[in-house]
Amino acid sequence: MMNILLKHVSKEFEAYNIIMLLDQAGWHRSNCLKIPKNIKLLKQPSHSPELNPVEHIWDEIREKHFHNKVFHSMDAVEEALCEGLNNLRMNRKYARSLTNFSYLNIV
């Protein structure tokens, strides 16, 4: 599945050089990975989710859009998720404060 994801992302963003931050999950470390030329994998240390920016995004969304709620359908879950992501998209400065770690300032 990871190879399918890498191929899809590479094709979808073929005009870009992509740096993809990965944890140490087995499928991220597989010797069978076929890494496209426009993707560089940046591996974070094991057992360090606090270093992964997406973990902070998920924490924010869970706290603000899923906390103490019961959803009666997957559509309702998807709607809450989209609302959370769109809120972060509309407040880029705040989203950046959640995810802009100094070790990622490589540009």
C-alpha positions, 0 to 999 in steps of 0.5 A, a space after each residue: 500500500 505504501 508503494 501505491 501511496 508514493 506512486 500516487 503522490 508522486 504523480 499528483 504532485 509531479 511538478 514538485 519535489 516532495 519531502 515526506 516525513 515518516 515514523 518508523 512503522 514497518 511499511 515505512 522502512 520496508 526494503 521493497 519500497 519504490 521511492 519515486 525520484 521527486 520524493 525524499 523520505 525523512 524518517 523521524 526517530 522511533 517512538 517520538 510522535 511529538 516530533 510528527 507535525 501531523 500528530 499535532 493536527 490530529 490532536 487539534 481536530 480531536 480536541 475541537 471537533 470530536 471531543 465528547 461527541 457521538 456520531 451516528 454515521 460515517 458521513 457525520 464523522 467525515 463532516 466533522 473532520 472536514 470542518 476541522 481541516 477547513 478551520 485549520 486551512 482558514 487559519 494558516 498562522 495557527 496551523 503553522 504554529 502547530 506544525 512548524 518545527 525547526 528541524 523541518 525548516 530545510 528550505 
